Amino acid sequence: MATILYLTQIQFDFGAVKLLAEECARVGIKRPLIVTDAGVRAAGVLQPALDALKDLPVAVFDGTPSNPTEAAVRAAREVLEAHKADGLVAVGGGSSMDLAKGLSIHATHPGPLKTYATIEGGSPKITTAVLPIIAVPTTSGTGSEVARGAIVIVDDGRKLGFHSWHLMPKAAICDPELTLGLPPLLTAATGMDAIAHCMETFMAPPFNPPADGIALDGLTRGWAHIEGATRTGADREARKHMMSASMQGAMAFQKGLGCVHSLSHSLGGVNPRLHHGTLNAMFLPAVIAFNAEAESVRSERRLERMAQAMELGSAADLGPAIKDMNARLGLPTGLAAMGVERDWFDKIIDGALADHCHKTNPRLASREDYRAMLEAAM
């Protein structure tokens, strides 16, 4: 049975961050803790959010690492409890939003965080007791501002997913103006993350026609505007469409993802310094080629429909077009250029087979299949 649920109230426009105090009042947050990272603060992107909160008593945790960890969640909890915060405002990219979701669980539920991980059977244990979250994205990539999931590296080193409808932010403030100063390489990497979300969820087999439509439109916007946003950071039109593509990708991926993300999640756990969006860009061509043989992909012409949205000649052009786009954006040529080594493969494959995205791929991958995809992405 398909479960189709869209809950987050979204404010989308240039200057929308000015509505932050109003959204706190609507949600019932009177003592917010802002969860962000040092880079967002140093770049001055945090200040518009602080200004918008006006007279509300606010505290800031800016220790979010590039890949959120359970240790960082504990550190944020100390700030939360010292401030007696009653809600969270995540200002930043997917890392800050995921850390806020991890914190909302950890601060209100007993036991270690892994207790609530999806692959540990923990999703039903996440209750309405979670702290309310307002998400203010400053990148166009993960779309976590409208998603029910978070990815956190837990204490045993695994990079795990946490999923519950209770984790969906109560409000998302999507202000493309906050992305105008994003550096080109980060724009490219996060933009390819959004494109990967749209493509992979469109290929996923579960029945969810609204998600399919949202994903295909998001892909159209993202593919058409990622170069403009990367080359000309102040291109407001391109930034608007990339933020929409990011949001749409995450609205759609409640349907499920697949091997791109099972590999990226696992490799990101093996080496937390690797950027998730960049990894997705590296894996997309190999996974598309693997999925081309899936019955659902073939019978529903999934690859042809994506090629049409990207204004390509045929489905056969998808992989080469993505590799060419990666090169034009200045992204690495493959995993080897990112420092990935073949002797990591067994550990990566172990993690991919256990990942929550593994079983929603249109073809169930074996160890040998994953090894071939890793080799193709090198």
Secondary structure as GFF3:
##gff-version 3
##sequence-region A 1 378
A	DSSP	beta_strand	9	12	.	.	.	ID=ss1
A	DSSP	three_ten_helix	16	19	.	.	.	ID=ss2
A	DSSP	alpha_helix	20	27	.	.	.	ID=ss3
A	DSSP	beta_strand	32	35	.	.	.	ID=ss4
A	DSSP	alpha_helix	38	42	.	.	.	ID=ss5
A	DSSP	alpha_helix	47	52	.	.	.	ID=ss6
A	DSSP	beta_strand	59	61	.	.	.	ID=ss7
A	DSSP	alpha_helix	70	83	.	.	.	ID=ss8
A	DSSP	beta_strand	87	92	.	.	.	ID=ss9
A	DSSP	alpha_helix	94	106	.	.	.	ID=ss10
A	DSSP	three_ten_helix	113	116	.	.	.	ID=ss11
A	DSSP	three_ten_helix	118	120	.	.	.	ID=ss12
A	DSSP	three_ten_helix	123	125	.	.	.	ID=ss13
A	DSSP	beta_strand	133	137	.	.	.	ID=ss14
A	DSSP	three_ten_helix	144	146	.	.	.	ID=ss15
A	DSSP	beta_strand	149	153	.	.	.	ID=ss16
A	DSSP	beta_strand	159	163	.	.	.	ID=ss17
A	DSSP	three_ten_helix	165	167	.	.	.	ID=ss18
A	DSSP	beta_strand	171	174	.	.	.	ID=ss19
A	DSSP	three_ten_helix	176	179	.	.	.	ID=ss20
A	DSSP	alpha_helix	184	203	.	.	.	ID=ss21
A	DSSP	alpha_helix	209	231	.	.	.	ID=ss22
A	DSSP	alpha_helix	236	252	.	.	.	ID=ss23
A	DSSP	three_ten_helix	253	255	.	.	.	ID=ss24
A	DSSP	alpha_helix	259	270	.	.	.	ID=ss25
A	DSSP	alpha_helix	276	291	.	.	.	ID=ss26
A	DSSP	alpha_helix	295	299	.	.	.	ID=ss27
A	DSSP	alpha_helix	302	309	.	.	.	ID=ss28
A	DSSP	three_ten_helix	315	317	.	.	.	ID=ss29
A	DSSP	alpha_helix	318	329	.	.	.	ID=ss30
A	DSSP	three_ten_helix	336	338	.	.	.	ID=ss31
A	DSSP	three_ten_helix	342	344	.	.	.	ID=ss32
A	DSSP	alpha_helix	345	354	.	.	.	ID=ss33
A	DSSP	three_ten_helix	358	360	.	.	.	ID=ss34
A	DSSP	alpha_helix	367	377	.	.	.	ID=ss35
###
